[in-house]
Structures are given as structure tokens and as C-alpha cells.
């Protein structure tokens, strides 16, 4: 149901922070929304703190689970920033990203994801075992 609203889900690719600012400023000036926190993207810049928010995960029930997710997100962000880990095919395929988002939410870590390079589904977490 929430997906029916604007400004949710996976944001489009923005080439720079300047492009993000210009896009958001236009929408604010046109009174589409009052301020940037009304972008409910899965991942969004948080200019007030100079950070990036990852908003897709529900609240974790323990500090240890939260710390593990923080470490994972930081590691993935660093890997992408330093090595360009995500394939160009994946980044250029918003439909595949959206489908993988759905599959991950529906099936969890034990599910599979679409790999556009291999043109097939692959395990989301090959070593995952349910507890």
C-alpha cells in the first residue's frame, strides 16, 4: 500500500549531490513537500548530519542486531565507494532493483535475487541457514 505514494522506494540514480539538491529544491519551491525528510526513499542523504540514511529495514529488537546491520551497511557503502561493487547492469536496471527489493522483503535472506548479468536468479545469501 505504501508504494502507492510518491517519493518512496528506490530513488533514481543521481549523478551528484548537486543534482540531488537541485531536484529536491525544485520540489520544495513548487510546494510538493515542505522539506527533504518528506522523501521516503529506502536510502537518502541526510544533509543536516552529513550522512546517508538507510531506511528500508524495520527496527531491530536488540542492540547487537542493530550493530550488525550498521556494520553491514557501512561495509557495503565502503565497498561500493572504493571498488564500484554493484554491476553497471544492475544499476541501470531499475526494474531489477525493484524486483530484488520485493523478493528480499518477501523471502528474506534465504531467498533468491535476480542477477541481470547472469540472466537468472541467484541465492541471496548462499551460506544462510534458518535458526
NORLINVEN-V309303 format. One line per field, one symbol per residue. phi: phi as a letter, one per 20 degrees, with the letter a starting at -180 (. if undefined). psi: psi as a letter, one per 40 degrees, with the letter a starting at -180 (. if undefined). burial: # if it has 9 or more other C-alpha atoms within 8 Angstrom, else .. A space follows every 50 residues. Layout:
phi: ???
psi: ???
burial: ???
//
This chain:
phi: .fffefmcnefffdfbfffggfffggffgemfbeagfeedffcbfcggdm cdeddfeffeecffffffffffffffffgffeclfffffffecgffgfff ffffffdmfeedcedffelbecgfbgefcfe
psi: ddeeiifiahiihhdidddddddddddddefdidideehfidhiigddef ihhhediihieiddddddddddddddddddddefdhiddddegddddddd ddddddeadeaiihhddefiiihdgdehhi.
burial: ......##.##.......##...#..##...........#####.#.... ...##.........##......#.....##.........##.##.##### ..##..#.########......###......
//
